[in-house]
Amino acid sequence: MDVRVLDPTTHMSGGQYVVFWQYLFANVFQGFWARFLAVAFLCLAAYFGIRRRNFQMFVLFFICALFVTFLGYPLAKMAGML
């Protein structure tokens, strides 16, 4: 598999890429969707940590939940995306 396929700037311009992330942080990582994603990530973390006993997946989903909950909006605002 060619690694360049994973580079988003090969599929869209740099400006469109920045607009995409601005929209994502302005609308998804704030309000209802941020709460929904945080709860979903916490539920997945609990499922993988308790039921499946997969510590790596537990840590991954827990860190995702922390990112969405505490770091998503402030980091975007600090980076000038909002």
C-alpha positions in Angstrom: 0.0 0.0 0.0 1.3 3.4 -0.9 1.6 5.7 2.2 0.8 8.8 0.2 -2.8 7.7 0.1 -3.1 8.5 3.8 -1.9 12.1 3.2 -5.0 14.3 3.2 -3.4 17.1 1.2 -3.2 14.7 -1.8 -7.0 14.6 -1.9 -7.7 18.3 -1.1 -6.0 21.6 -1.0 -4.3 23.0 2.1 -7.1 25.6 2.5 -9.8 23.0 2.4 -7.9 20.9 4.9 -7.7 23.8 7.4 -11.4 24.6 6.8 -12.3 21.0 7.5 -10.5 21.1 10.9 -12.0 24.5 11.8 -15.5 23.1 11.1 -14.7 20.0 13.1 -13.5 21.8 16.2 -16.2 24.5 16.0 -19.1 22.1 15.6 -18.2 18.6 16.6 -15.8 19.0 19.5 -18.1 21.5 21.3 -21.6 21.0 22.7 -23.8 17.9 22.2 -21.4 16.1 19.9 -18.5 16.5 22.2 -20.5 15.1 25.1 -21.7 12.2 22.9 -18.2 11.4 21.7 -16.9 11.5 25.2 -19.6 9.2 26.5 -19.1 6.8 23.6 -15.3 6.7 24.1 -15.8 6.1 27.8 -18.2 3.3 27.2 -15.8 1.7 24.7 -13.0 2.1 27.2 -15.0 0.4 29.9 -16.1 -2.3 27.5 -12.6 -3.1 26.3 -11.1 -2.7 29.8 -13.6 -4.7 31.8 -15.2 -7.2 29.4 -12.5 -7.8 26.9 -9.6 -7.2 29.3 -7.7 -5.4 26.5 -5.6 -2.8 28.4 -4.2 -1.1 25.2 -7.7 -0.5 23.8 -8.9 0.8 27.2 -6.1 3.3 27.3 -6.6 4.4 23.7 -10.3 5.1 24.1 -9.8 6.7 27.5 -7.2 9.1 26.0 -9.6 9.8 23.2 -12.3 10.7 25.7 -10.0 12.9 27.6 -8.9 14.7 24.4 -12.5 15.4 23.3 -13.6 16.4 26.8 -10.7 18.6 28.0 -8.4 19.4 25.1 -10.4 19.6 21.9 -11.9 23.1 22.1 -9.1 24.8 24.1 -6.4 23.5 21.8 -8.3 24.6 18.7 -8.8 28.0 20.2 -5.2 28.3 21.2 -4.0 27.2 17.8 -6.2 29.9 16.2 -8.6 27.5 14.5 -11.6 29.1 16.2 
